[in-house]
Amino acid sequence: MERGPDVEYSPRAGIDFRCPRSAVEGAFNLIEHDPDQVAEFDEFLAEVSRQENPYLLDIGCHFGIFTFGMLGRCGPGSRAVAVDPSPVACRMVRHISEGNDWKSRVTVLQSAAGANPGELEMIDAGMASSGYFVLPGDHPQKDRIRVPIRTIDDLVREFGVPHFIKIDVESFEGDVLRGGSEVLGEHRCTLFIELHNKMAMERGADPRSPLKTLRSLGYNRISLQGREMSDAELLDADLIRIIARKD
């Protein structure tokens, strides 16, 4: 994917940084024009702004708009570990970090996240996907790459306990949460999670799994745009973007 020239970009008032036009047009525009993603991004910014020197673990970061939104809003004490299996996405996050003198505040890891450490075969989802990587179907071996799998517990042992964890992993939320049972059971990290219920059912997974894990770890306050939701309401949506907190 060609990055193209860098441009000035301001996704919200007071947040300004340089990035390739292809990032704006291929990914970042959704947090300006898609109503659900506009609301999700605004709620995220409001939450992280309440924390002094916030530290974000951004799992499934793609081109890093949540990481860069936080860095732009919260000042020089904020930092992030950005995790994504796509080499295209990781190159983009590194490029934007370096172009805005944020390299020291962003650690980029080309990795999947899951329940257990290991490796995973993935493929590029195609030219129109802006660098997304997905599980292979009947794709030839030459199109596949192997990426490491990291767990939240493993990442926290290496990089420290975050204030916030964002999880956008295309229906593998349950696996990622189980891989953080030690950290999430002990600490009070605020979680921003995309629950891909329909996608989970389509691949034969149980969409109730992430909610069961959250409840077992003490995350009993699960809300959408400030309103606490029951499990039945959460499962009724094909895709829902929530915040999970402990009492």
KELUM-902457 format. One record per residue: residue in three letters; x, z, y of N, C-alpha, C in turn; residue number from 0. Coordinates in Angstrom, 2 decimals. Layout:
<sites>
ALA; X; Z; Y; X; Z; Y; X; Z; Y; NUM $
...
</sites>
This chain:
<sites>
MET; 0.84; 0.00; -1.20; 0.00; 0.00; 0.00; 0.88; 0.00; 1.25; 0 $
GLU; 0.67; -0.96; 2.14; 1.43; -1.04; 3.38; 0.94; 0.02; 4.37; 1 $
ARG; 1.88; 0.78; 4.94; 1.47; 1.81; 5.89; 1.10; 1.23; 7.24; 2 $
GLY; 1.82; 0.23; 7.68; 1.58; -0.32; 9.01; 2.16; 0.60; 10.08; 3 $
PRO; 2.01; 0.22; 11.36; 2.60; 1.00; 12.45; 1.87; 2.33; 12.65; 4 $
ASP; 2.59; 3.31; 13.17; 1.98; 4.59; 13.49; 1.20; 4.49; 14.80; 5 $
VAL; 0.12; 5.26; 14.87; -0.72; 5.31; 16.06; -1.00; 6.78; 16.39; 6 $
GLU; -1.41; 7.04; 17.61; -1.85; 8.38; 17.99; -3.25; 8.61; 17.42; 7 $
TYR; -3.45; 9.76; 16.80; -4.74; 10.04; 16.17; -5.18; 11.45; 16.53; 8 $
SER; -6.45; 11.57; 16.93; -7.02; 12.86; 17.31; -8.35; 13.05; 16.58; 9 $
PRO; -8.33; 13.65; 15.37; -9.57; 13.79; 14.61; -10.57; 14.77; 15.22; 10 $
ARG; -10.06; 15.74; 15.99; -10.90; 16.71; 16.69; -10.21; 17.09; 17.99; 11 $
ALA; -10.98; 17.62; 18.93; -10.39; 18.04; 20.20; -9.26; 19.03; 19.96; 12 $
GLY; -8.14; 18.78; 20.58; -6.99; 19.68; 20.47; -6.10; 19.44; 19.28; 13 $
ILE; -6.44; 18.47; 18.41; -5.60; 18.13; 17.26; -5.11; 16.70; 17.46; 14 $
ASP; -3.82; 16.55; 17.65; -3.24; 15.23; 17.92; -1.97; 15.07; 17.09; 15 $
PHE; -1.87; 13.95; 16.41; -0.64; 13.64; 15.69; -0.54; 12.13; 15.47; 16 $
ARG; 0.64; 11.70; 15.08; 0.88; 10.29; 14.82; 0.77; 10.04; 13.31; 17 $
CYS; 0.18; 8.91; 12.97; 0.06; 8.52; 11.56; -0.16; 7.02; 11.48; 18 $
PRO; 0.05; 6.41; 10.32; -0.21; 4.98; 10.19; -1.70; 4.66; 10.38; 19 $
ARG; -1.96; 3.53; 10.96; -3.35; 3.09; 11.14; -4.05; 2.97; 9.79; 20 $
SER; -3.30; 2.61; 8.74; -3.91; 2.47; 7.42; -4.44; 3.80; 6.91; 21 $
ALA; -3.83; 4.92; 7.31; -4.34; 6.24; 6.91; -5.65; 6.54; 7.61; 22 $
VAL; -5.72; 6.19; 8.88; -6.96; 6.41; 9.65; -8.09; 5.58; 9.06; 23 $
GLU; -7.82; 4.30; 8.83; -8.88; 3.39; 8.39; -9.20; 3.57; 6.91; 24 $
GLY; -8.21; 3.97; 6.10; -8.42; 4.05; 4.66; -8.86; 5.39; 4.15; 25 $
ALA; -8.73; 6.45; 4.95; -9.06; 7.79; 4.45; -9.58; 8.72; 5.54; 26 $
PHE; -8.86; 8.83; 6.64; -9.18; 9.86; 7.63; -10.52; 9.61; 8.33; 27 $
ASN; -10.95; 8.37; 8.38; -12.19; 8.07; 9.09; -13.40; 8.76; 8.49; 28 $
LEU; -13.31; 9.18; 7.22; -14.45; 9.83; 6.57; -14.78; 11.18; 7.21; 29 $
ILE; -13.77; 11.87; 7.74; -14.05; 13.17; 8.36; -14.55; 13.01; 9.79; 30 $
GLU; -14.73; 11.74; 10.20; -15.35; 11.45; 11.49; -16.74; 10.84; 11.35; 31 $
HIS; -17.00; 10.16; 10.22; -18.21; 9.36; 10.13; -19.14; 9.72; 8.96; 32 $
ASP; -18.63; 10.33; 7.91; -19.49; 10.74; 6.80; -20.03; 12.14; 7.09; 33 $
PRO; -21.35; 12.31; 7.23; -21.89; 13.60; 7.69; -21.44; 14.80; 6.84; 34 $
ASP; -21.43; 14.67; 5.52; -21.03; 15.78; 4.67; -19.56; 16.14; 4.87; 35 $
GLN; -18.73; 15.12; 5.03; -17.30; 15.38; 5.20; -16.98; 15.83; 6.62; 36 $
VAL; -17.77; 15.40; 7.58; -17.62; 15.94; 8.94; -17.88; 17.44; 8.91; 37 $
ALA; -18.98; 17.85; 8.27; -19.32; 19.27; 8.20; -18.28; 20.06; 7.43; 38 $
GLU; -17.80; 19.50; 6.33; -16.77; 20.18; 5.53; -15.50; 20.41; 6.34; 39 $
PHE; -15.04; 19.39; 7.05; -13.81; 19.49; 7.81; -13.95; 20.48; 8.96; 40 $
ASP; -15.08; 20.43; 9.65; -15.29; 21.37; 10.76; -15.34; 22.81; 10.26; 41 $
GLU; -16.00; 23.04; 9.12; -16.06; 24.39; 8.57; -14.67; 24.86; 8.14; 42 $
PHE; -13.89; 23.96; 7.56; -12.51; 24.28; 7.18; -11.70; 24.70; 8.41; 43 $
LEU; -11.76; 23.90; 9.46; -10.99; 24.22; 10.67; -11.41; 25.56; 11.27; 44 $
ALA; -12.70; 25.84; 11.26; -13.17; 27.11; 11.79; -12.62; 28.28; 10.98; 45 $
GLU; -12.58; 28.13; 9.67; -12.09; 29.20; 8.81; -10.60; 29.44; 9.00; 46 $
VAL; -9.80; 28.38; 8.94; -8.35; 28.57; 9.01; -7.93; 29.05; 10.39; 47 $
SER; -8.71; 28.72; 11.41; -8.36; 29.14; 12.77; -8.48; 30.64; 12.97; 48 $
ARG; -9.24; 31.31; 12.10; -9.40; 32.77; 12.21; -8.20; 33.53; 11.63; 49 $
GLN; -7.34; 32.84; 10.91; -6.21; 33.47; 10.25; -4.92; 33.23; 11.04; 50 $
GLU; -4.20; 34.29; 11.33; -2.92; 34.13; 11.99; -1.91; 33.53; 11.02; 51 $
ASN; -1.23; 32.48; 11.45; -0.22; 31.80; 10.64; -0.74; 31.46; 9.24; 52 $
PRO; -1.79; 30.67; 9.15; -2.38; 30.38; 7.84; -1.46; 29.57; 6.93; 53 $
TYR; -1.58; 29.85; 5.64; -0.84; 29.12; 4.61; -1.87; 28.52; 3.66; 54 $
LEU; -1.84; 27.20; 3.50; -2.79; 26.45; 2.70; -2.13; 25.86; 1.47; 55 $
LEU; -2.76; 26.03; 0.32; -2.40; 25.29; -0.89; -3.42; 24.16; -1.02; 56 $
ASP; -2.99; 22.95; -0.78; -3.87; 21.78; -0.67; -3.76; 20.96; -1.95; 57 $
ILE; -4.66; 21.21; -2.90; -4.61; 20.58; -4.22; -5.51; 19.36; -4.23; 58 $
GLY; -4.91; 18.20; -4.51; -5.61; 16.94; -4.34; -5.65; 16.57; -2.88; 59 $
CYS; -4.48; 16.63; -2.26; -4.39; 16.49; -0.80; -4.65; 15.07; -0.32; 60 $
HIS; -4.48; 14.07; -1.18; -4.53; 12.66; -0.82; -3.61; 12.43; 0.38; 61 $
PHE; -4.09; 11.90; 1.51; -3.20; 11.60; 2.64; -3.01; 12.80; 3.56; 62 $
GLY; -3.61; 13.95; 3.22; -3.25; 15.19; 3.89; -4.04; 15.56; 5.12; 63 $
ILE; -5.27; 15.04; 5.28; -5.97; 15.32; 6.53; -6.28; 16.80; 6.71; 64 $
PHE; -6.54; 17.54; 5.64; -6.79; 18.97; 5.79; -5.50; 19.71; 6.15; 65 $
THR; -4.42; 19.35; 5.51; -3.13; 19.93; 5.87; -2.79; 19.65; 7.33; 66 $
PHE; -2.92; 18.40; 7.76; -2.53; 18.05; 9.13; -3.52; 18.59; 10.16; 67 $
GLY; -4.80; 18.66; 9.79; -5.76; 19.29; 10.69; -5.41; 20.74; 10.96; 68 $
MET; -5.02; 21.47; 9.90; -4.64; 22.87; 10.07; -3.36; 23.00; 10.89; 69 $
LEU; -2.35; 22.17; 10.59; -1.10; 22.27; 11.34; -1.32; 21.97; 12.81; 70 $
GLY; -2.16; 20.98; 13.09; -2.42; 20.63; 14.48; -3.24; 21.67; 15.22; 71 $
ARG; -4.12; 22.35; 14.50; -5.00; 23.34; 15.14; -4.34; 24.72; 15.24; 72 $
CYS; -3.53; 25.11; 14.25; -3.15; 26.52; 14.12; -1.73; 26.85; 14.55; 73 $
GLY; -0.98; 25.88; 15.03; 0.30; 26.20; 15.63; 1.46; 26.28; 14.67; 74 $
PRO; 2.66; 26.60; 15.20; 3.90; 26.48; 14.43; 4.05; 27.47; 13.29; 75 $
GLY; 3.22; 28.51; 13.23; 3.32; 29.46; 12.12; 2.54; 29.04; 10.89; 76 $
SER; 1.74; 27.98; 10.98; 0.96; 27.52; 9.83; 1.83; 26.65; 8.93; 77 $
ARG; 1.50; 26.66; 7.62; 2.26; 25.86; 6.67; 1.39; 25.50; 5.48; 78 $
ALA; 1.85; 24.50; 4.71; 1.05; 24.03; 3.58; 1.95; 23.57; 2.44; 79 $
VAL; 1.44; 23.72; 1.24; 1.98; 23.05; 0.06; 0.93; 22.02; -0.34; 80 $
ALA; 1.30; 20.75; -0.27; 0.37; 19.64; -0.50; 0.68; 19.02; -1.86; 81 $
VAL; -0.33; 18.97; -2.74; -0.16; 18.56; -4.12; -1.05; 17.36; -4.41; 82 $
ASP; -0.47; 16.29; -4.95; -1.27; 15.13; -5.34; -0.49; 14.33; -6.39; 83 $
PRO; -1.20; 13.77; -7.39; -0.49; 13.00; -8.42; -0.05; 11.62; -7.97; 84 $
SER; -0.59; 11.13; -6.86; -0.33; 9.76; -6.43; 0.99; 9.65; -5.67; 85 $
PRO; 1.91; 8.79; -6.12; 3.14; 8.60; -5.33; 2.85; 7.97; -3.98; 86 $
VAL; 1.81; 7.13; -3.89; 1.43; 6.54; -2.61; 1.00; 7.63; -1.64; 87 $
ALA; 0.13; 8.54; -2.10; -0.34; 9.63; -1.25; 0.81; 10.53; -0.83; 88 $
CYS; 1.68; 10.86; -1.75; 2.80; 11.75; -1.41; 3.74; 11.11; -0.40; 89 $
ARG; 3.98; 9.82; -0.54; 4.82; 9.14; 0.46; 4.15; 9.18; 1.83; 90 $
MET; 2.84; 9.00; 1.87; 2.13; 9.04; 3.15; 2.23; 10.43; 3.78; 91 $
VAL; 2.03; 11.49; 3.00; 2.08; 12.85; 3.55; 3.49; 13.15; 4.06; 92 $
ARG; 4.49; 12.73; 3.31; 5.87; 12.95; 3.78; 6.13; 12.18; 5.07; 93 $
HIS; 5.66; 10.94; 5.14; 5.88; 10.11; 6.33; 5.24; 10.76; 7.56; 94 $
ILE; 4.00; 11.20; 7.43; 3.31; 11.82; 8.57; 3.98; 13.14; 8.95; 95 $
SER; 4.38; 13.92; 7.95; 5.06; 15.19; 8.23; 6.35; 14.96; 9.01; 96 $
GLU; 7.14; 13.99; 8.57; 8.41; 13.71; 9.24; 8.19; 13.15; 10.63; 97 $
GLY; 7.17; 12.31; 10.80; 6.92; 11.68; 12.08; 6.39; 12.62; 13.14; 98 $
ASN; 5.94; 13.80; 12.73; 5.42; 14.78; 13.68; 6.24; 16.07; 13.71; 99 $
ASP; 7.45; 16.01; 13.18; 8.35; 17.18; 13.11; 7.69; 18.34; 12.36; 100 $
TRP; 6.94; 18.02; 11.31; 6.29; 19.04; 10.49; 6.94; 19.16; 9.11; 101 $
LYS; 8.06; 18.50; 8.92; 8.66; 18.46; 7.59; 8.97; 19.86; 7.06; 102 $
SER; 9.40; 20.76; 7.94; 9.76; 22.11; 7.50; 8.54; 22.95; 7.16; 103 $
ARG; 7.35; 22.48; 7.54; 6.12; 23.25; 7.33; 5.25; 22.71; 6.20; 104 $
VAL; 5.64; 21.57; 5.63; 4.85; 20.95; 4.57; 5.76; 20.69; 3.36; 105 $
THR; 5.41; 21.28; 2.24; 6.06; 20.99; 0.97; 5.16; 20.04; 0.20; 106 $
VAL; 5.67; 18.89; -0.19; 4.89; 17.87; -0.88; 5.31; 17.82; -2.34; 107 $
LEU; 4.34; 17.92; -3.24; 4.60; 17.88; -4.68; 3.79; 16.77; -5.32; 108 $
GLN; 4.47; 15.80; -5.95; 3.75; 14.80; -6.71; 3.43; 15.39; -8.07; 109 $
SER; 2.21; 15.84; -8.22; 1.80; 16.55; -9.44; 0.29; 16.58; -9.52; 110 $
ALA; -0.20; 16.62; -10.77; -1.60; 16.98; -11.00; -1.68; 18.50; -11.07; 111 $
ALA; -2.89; 19.03; -11.04; -3.11; 20.46; -11.23; -4.07; 20.64; -12.39; 112 $
GLY; -3.88; 21.72; -13.14; -4.74; 21.91; -14.31; -4.71; 23.32; -14.83; 113 $
ALA; -5.24; 23.49; -16.03; -5.34; 24.81; -16.65; -4.02; 25.28; -17.23; 114 $
ASN; -3.18; 24.33; -17.66; -1.91; 24.68; -18.30; -0.83; 23.71; -17.85; 115 $
PRO; 0.42; 24.17; -17.77; 1.51; 23.25; -17.42; 1.66; 22.18; -18.49; 116 $
GLY; 2.15; 21.02; -18.09; 2.36; 19.93; -19.03; 2.57; 18.63; -18.31; 117 $
GLU; 2.10; 17.54; -18.93; 2.18; 16.22; -18.33; 0.85; 15.50; -18.54; 118 $
LEU; 0.61; 14.50; -17.69; -0.64; 13.76; -17.74; -0.37; 12.30; -17.41; 119 $
GLU; -1.00; 11.38; -18.17; -0.92; 9.97; -17.84; -2.01; 9.63; -16.84; 120 $
MET; -1.64; 8.89; -15.77; -2.61; 8.48; -14.76; -2.31; 7.04; -14.36; 121 $
ILE; -3.29; 6.43; -13.66; -3.11; 5.06; -13.15; -3.58; 5.00; -11.70; 122 $
ASP; -3.06; 4.02; -10.98; -3.54; 3.73; -9.63; -4.95; 3.16; -9.73; 123 $
ALA; -5.87; 3.69; -8.92; -7.27; 3.25; -9.00; -7.50; 1.88; -8.40; 124 $
GLY; -6.48; 1.28; -7.77; -6.64; -0.09; -7.29; -6.41; -0.23; -5.80; 125 $
MET; -6.36; -1.48; -5.33; -6.00; -1.77; -3.95; -6.95; -1.13; -2.95; 126 $
ALA; -8.23; -1.02; -3.30; -9.22; -0.49; -2.35; -9.31; 1.02; -2.36; 127 $
SER; -8.48; 1.66; -3.17; -8.63; 3.11; -3.38; -7.77; 3.95; -2.45; 128 $
SER; -6.95; 3.33; -1.61; -6.07; 4.06; -0.69; -5.17; 5.03; -1.43; 129 $
GLY; -4.65; 4.58; -2.57; -3.65; 5.38; -3.26; -4.17; 6.43; -4.21; 130 $
TYR; -5.46; 6.48; -4.49; -5.98; 7.45; -5.44; -5.48; 7.15; -6.83; 131 $
PHE; -5.13; 8.19; -7.58; -4.75; 8.06; -8.97; -5.80; 8.74; -9.84; 132 $
VAL; -6.14; 8.09; -10.98; -7.20; 8.57; -11.86; -6.71; 8.51; -13.30; 133 $
LEU; -7.51; 9.07; -14.22; -7.17; 9.00; -15.64; -7.33; 7.57; -16.15; 134 $
PRO; -6.47; 7.15; -17.09; -6.57; 5.78; -17.60; -7.74; 5.61; -18.56; 135 $
GLY; -8.21; 4.36; -18.66; -9.16; 3.99; -19.70; -8.42; 3.17; -20.73; 136 $
ASP; -8.74; 1.88; -20.81; -8.04; 1.01; -21.76; -6.91; 0.25; -21.06; 137 $
HIS; -6.30; 0.87; -20.08; -5.25; 0.22; -19.30; -3.96; 0.10; -20.11; 138 $
PRO; -3.20; -0.97; -19.92; -1.94; -1.12; -20.65; -0.92; -0.06; -20.25; 139 $
GLN; 0.01; 0.19; -21.14; 1.00; 1.24; -20.91; 1.82; 1.00; -19.65; 140 $
LYS; 2.04; -0.27; -19.32; 2.87; -0.58; -18.14; 2.23; -0.11; -16.84; 141 $
ASP; 0.91; 0.06; -16.83; 0.21; 0.49; -15.62; 0.14; 2.00; -15.48; 142 $
ARG; 0.61; 2.71; -16.48; 0.44; 4.17; -16.50; 1.71; 4.86; -16.01; 143 $
ILE; 1.52; 5.98; -15.33; 2.66; 6.82; -14.99; 2.38; 8.23; -15.52; 144 $
ARG; 3.44; 8.95; -15.81; 3.30; 10.33; -16.27; 3.62; 11.26; -15.11; 145 $
VAL; 2.73; 12.20; -14.86; 2.94; 13.15; -13.78; 2.91; 14.56; -14.36; 146 $
PRO; 3.67; 15.47; -13.79; 3.61; 16.86; -14.26; 2.29; 17.51; -13.91; 147 $
ILE; 1.87; 18.48; -14.69; 0.71; 19.31; -14.38; 1.22; 20.67; -13.96; 148 $
ARG; 0.81; 21.12; -12.80; 1.14; 22.46; -12.32; -0.14; 23.29; -12.28; 149 $
THR; 0.00; 24.58; -12.46; -1.15; 25.48; -12.32; -1.05; 26.22; -10.99; 150 $
ILE; -2.19; 26.72; -10.52; -2.19; 27.54; -9.32; -1.28; 28.74; -9.51; 151 $
ASP; -1.36; 29.39; -10.66; -0.50; 30.56; -10.91; 0.97; 30.20; -10.81; 152 $
ASP; 1.34; 29.06; -11.37; 2.72; 28.58; -11.32; 3.14; 28.29; -9.88; 153 $
LEU; 2.29; 27.61; -9.14; 2.60; 27.26; -7.75; 2.76; 28.50; -6.88; 154 $
VAL; 1.92; 29.49; -7.11; 1.99; 30.72; -6.31; 3.25; 31.50; -6.64; 155 $
ARG; 3.65; 31.49; -7.89; 4.91; 32.16; -8.23; 6.08; 31.53; -7.48; 156 $
GLU; 6.03; 30.22; -7.27; 7.13; 29.52; -6.60; 7.03; 29.58; -5.09; 157 $
PHE; 5.81; 29.50; -4.54; 5.67; 29.32; -3.09; 4.96; 30.47; -2.39; 158 $
GLY; 4.45; 31.45; -3.12; 3.79; 32.58; -2.50; 2.27; 32.44; -2.49; 159 $
VAL; 1.61; 33.56; -2.20; 0.14; 33.63; -2.23; -0.43; 33.01; -0.96; 160 $
PRO; -1.27; 31.98; -1.06; -1.84; 31.36; 0.14; -3.04; 32.14; 0.65; 161 $
HIS; -3.34; 31.94; 1.92; -4.60; 32.45; 2.46; -5.77; 31.58; 2.00; 162 $
PHE; -5.51; 30.27; 1.87; -6.57; 29.30; 1.58; -6.10; 28.34; 0.49; 163 $
ILE; -7.04; 27.95; -0.37; -6.77; 26.92; -1.37; -7.88; 25.89; -1.27; 164 $
LYS; -7.50; 24.63; -1.09; -8.46; 23.53; -1.09; -8.30; 22.75; -2.39; 165 $
ILE; -9.41; 22.51; -3.09; -9.37; 21.85; -4.40; -10.28; 20.63; -4.37; 166 $
ASP; -9.70; 19.45; -4.49; -10.46; 18.19; -4.56; -9.84; 17.35; -5.67; 167 $
VAL; -10.36; 17.52; -6.89; -9.71; 16.95; -8.07; -10.67; 16.15; -8.95; 168 $
GLU; -11.73; 15.62; -8.36; -12.56; 14.63; -9.03; -13.08; 15.09; -10.39; 169 $
SER; -13.72; 16.25; -10.42; -14.42; 16.82; -11.58; -13.55; 17.71; -12.47; 170 $
PHE; -12.28; 17.92; -12.12; -11.42; 18.80; -12.90; -11.28; 20.18; -12.24; 171 $
GLU; -12.27; 20.54; -11.42; -12.23; 21.83; -10.71; -12.13; 23.01; -11.68; 172 $
GLY; -12.87; 22.95; -12.77; -12.86; 24.05; -13.73; -11.48; 24.27; -14.31; 173 $
ASP; -10.78; 23.19; -14.67; -9.43; 23.31; -15.20; -8.49; 23.94; -14.18; 174 $
VAL; -8.57; 23.47; -12.93; -7.68; 23.98; -11.89; -7.93; 25.47; -11.65; 175 $
LEU; -9.19; 25.88; -11.63; -9.51; 27.29; -11.41; -9.02; 28.15; -12.56; 176 $
ARG; -9.17; 27.68; -13.78; -8.67; 28.46; -14.93; -7.15; 28.61; -14.87; 177 $
GLY; -6.48; 27.61; -14.32; -5.03; 27.71; -14.15; -4.61; 28.66; -13.06; 178 $
GLY; -5.56; 29.22; -12.33; -5.26; 30.19; -11.28; -5.88; 31.54; -11.53; 179 $
SER; -6.25; 31.83; -12.78; -6.99; 33.06; -13.07; -6.20; 34.32; -12.70; 180 $
GLU; -4.90; 34.28; -12.87; -4.09; 35.46; -12.53; -4.10; 35.70; -11.02; 181 $
VAL; -3.81; 34.67; -10.25; -3.75; 34.80; -8.80; -5.12; 35.08; -8.21; 182 $
LEU; -6.12; 34.31; -8.64; -7.44; 34.45; -8.07; -8.11; 35.75; -8.48; 183 $
GLY; -7.75; 36.26; -9.65; -8.29; 37.54; -10.06; -7.73; 38.70; -9.24; 184 $
GLU; -6.49; 38.55; -8.80; -5.80; 39.64; -8.10; -5.94; 39.56; -6.59; 185 $
HIS; -6.03; 38.36; -6.04; -5.99; 38.17; -4.59; -7.33; 37.66; -4.06; 186 $
ARG; -7.43; 37.58; -2.73; -8.69; 37.21; -2.08; -8.54; 35.89; -1.31; 187 $
CYS; -7.91; 34.91; -1.92; -7.78; 33.61; -1.27; -9.16; 33.01; -1.04; 188 $
THR; -9.36; 32.43; 0.12; -10.59; 31.70; 0.39; -10.45; 30.29; -0.18; 189 $
LEU; -11.49; 29.83; -0.91; -11.42; 28.57; -1.63; -12.36; 27.54; -1.01; 190 $
PHE; -11.84; 26.35; -0.77; -12.65; 25.20; -0.37; -12.65; 24.24; -1.56; 191 $
ILE; -13.81; 23.99; -2.15; -13.87; 23.25; -3.40; -14.92; 22.14; -3.32; 192 $
GLU; -14.55; 20.97; -3.79; -15.52; 19.91; -4.02; -15.94; 19.98; -5.48; 193 $
LEU; -17.23; 20.27; -5.72; -17.78; 20.32; -7.07; -18.37; 18.96; -7.41; 194 $
HIS; -17.73; 18.26; -8.32; -18.16; 16.92; -8.72; -19.03; 17.03; -9.97; 195 $
ASN; -20.25; 17.47; -9.79; -21.12; 17.75; -10.94; -21.46; 16.49; -11.73; 196 $
LYS; -21.88; 15.45; -11.05; -22.24; 14.21; -11.75; -21.05; 13.62; -12.46; 197 $
MET; -19.92; 13.57; -11.82; -18.72; 13.00; -12.42; -18.30; 13.81; -13.66; 198 $
ALA; -18.44; 15.13; -13.57; -18.11; 15.97; -14.73; -19.01; 15.63; -15.92; 199 $
MET; -20.31; 15.50; -15.67; -21.24; 15.17; -16.77; -20.93; 13.79; -17.34; 200 $
GLU; -20.56; 12.85; -16.50; -20.28; 11.49; -16.97; -19.07; 11.44; -17.89; 201 $
ARG; -18.14; 12.36; -17.73; -16.99; 12.37; -18.64; -17.14; 13.42; -19.75; 202 $
GLY; -18.34; 13.99; -19.88; -18.62; 14.91; -20.97; -18.19; 16.34; -20.74; 203 $
ALA; -17.88; 16.69; -19.49; -17.49; 18.07; -19.17; -18.72; 18.85; -18.71; 204 $
ASP; -18.62; 20.17; -18.73; -19.71; 21.04; -18.34; -19.59; 21.36; -16.85; 205 $
PRO; -20.50; 20.89; -16.00; -20.40; 21.16; -14.56; -20.58; 22.63; -14.22; 206 $
ARG; -21.07; 23.44; -15.17; -21.21; 24.87; -14.93; -19.88; 25.61; -15.03; 207 $
SER; -18.89; 24.97; -15.63; -17.62; 25.64; -15.89; -16.95; 26.20; -14.63; 208 $
PRO; -16.82; 25.42; -13.54; -16.18; 25.99; -12.35; -16.90; 27.22; -11.81; 209 $
LEU; -18.24; 27.20; -11.82; -19.01; 28.32; -11.30; -18.84; 29.55; -12.19; 210 $
LYS; -18.82; 29.36; -13.50; -18.61; 30.48; -14.41; -17.25; 31.12; -14.16; 211 $
THR; -16.23; 30.28; -13.96; -14.89; 30.81; -13.70; -14.85; 31.55; -12.36; 212 $
LEU; -15.45; 30.97; -11.34; -15.48; 31.63; -10.04; -16.15; 33.00; -10.13; 213 $
ARG; -17.31; 33.07; -10.77; -18.03; 34.34; -10.88; -17.20; 35.35; -11.66; 214 $
SER; -16.53; 34.90; -12.72; -15.75; 35.83; -13.54; -14.57; 36.41; -12.77; 215 $
LEU; -14.10; 35.70; -11.76; -12.95; 36.14; -10.96; -13.38; 36.90; -9.70; 216 $
GLY; -14.68; 37.12; -9.56; -15.16; 37.91; -8.42; -15.58; 37.11; -7.22; 217 $
TYR; -15.61; 35.77; -7.35; -16.03; 34.92; -6.23; -17.55; 34.77; -6.26; 218 $
ASN; -18.22; 35.76; -5.71; -19.68; 35.82; -5.76; -20.36; 35.36; -4.48; 219 $
ARG; -19.57; 35.00; -3.47; -20.13; 34.46; -2.23; -19.75; 32.99; -2.15; 220 $
ILE; -20.68; 32.15; -2.56; -20.45; 30.71; -2.56; -21.44; 30.09; -1.60; 221 $
SER; -20.92; 29.41; -0.59; -21.78; 28.96; 0.50; -21.56; 27.49; 0.83; 222 $
LEU; -22.57; 26.90; 1.42; -22.53; 25.56; 1.96; -22.92; 25.64; 3.43; 223 $
GLN; -21.96; 25.34; 4.30; -22.19; 25.36; 5.74; -22.86; 26.68; 6.18; 224 $
GLY; -22.34; 27.78; 5.67; -22.77; 29.10; 6.09; -23.92; 29.70; 5.30; 225 $
ARG; -24.55; 28.92; 4.42; -25.68; 29.44; 3.65; -25.25; 29.68; 2.22; 226 $
GLU; -25.42; 30.93; 1.74; -25.06; 31.23; 0.36; -26.01; 30.53; -0.59; 227 $
MET; -25.44; 30.01; -1.68; -26.18; 29.16; -2.61; -26.23; 29.80; -3.99; 228 $
SER; -27.35; 29.59; -4.68; -27.46; 30.00; -6.08; -26.78; 28.95; -6.95; 229 $
ASP; -26.47; 29.32; -8.20; -25.87; 28.35; -9.11; -26.80; 27.17; -9.33; 230 $
ALA; -28.10; 27.42; -9.42; -29.05; 26.33; -9.63; -28.99; 25.34; -8.48; 231 $
GLU; -28.90; 25.82; -7.26; -28.81; 24.93; -6.11; -27.50; 24.15; -6.13; 232 $
LEU; -26.42; 24.82; -6.49; -25.12; 24.18; -6.52; -25.06; 23.07; -7.56; 233 $
LEU; -25.69; 23.30; -8.70; -25.65; 22.33; -9.80; -26.62; 21.18; -9.60; 234 $
ASP; -27.54; 21.33; -8.67; -28.56; 20.30; -8.44; -27.99; 19.09; -7.71; 235 $
ALA; -26.85; 19.25; -7.07; -26.25; 18.15; -6.30; -25.26; 17.37; -7.16; 236 $
ASP; -25.18; 16.06; -6.93; -24.17; 15.26; -7.62; -22.77; 15.67; -7.19; 237 $
LEU; -22.61; 15.94; -5.89; -21.34; 16.35; -5.31; -21.66; 17.31; -4.18; 238 $
ILE; -20.98; 18.46; -4.17; -21.24; 19.44; -3.13; -19.92; 20.09; -2.72; 239 $
ARG; -19.76; 20.33; -1.43; -18.51; 20.87; -0.89; -18.76; 22.30; -0.42; 240 $
ILE; -18.14; 23.25; -1.06; -18.48; 24.65; -0.86; -17.27; 25.48; -0.45; 241 $
ILE; -17.56; 26.67; 0.07; -16.54; 27.70; 0.30; -16.87; 28.86; -0.63; 242 $
ALA; -15.87; 29.36; -1.32; -16.04; 30.50; -2.22; -15.18; 31.67; -1.76; 243 $
ARG; -15.83; 32.84; -1.67; -15.14; 34.06; -1.22; -15.52; 35.19; -2.14; 244 $
LYS; -14.69; 36.23; -2.13; -15.03; 37.46; -2.81; -15.84; 38.36; -1.89; 245 $
ASP; -16.63; 39.26; -2.48; -17.39; 40.23; -1.68; -16.44; 41.10; -0.88; 246 $
</sites>
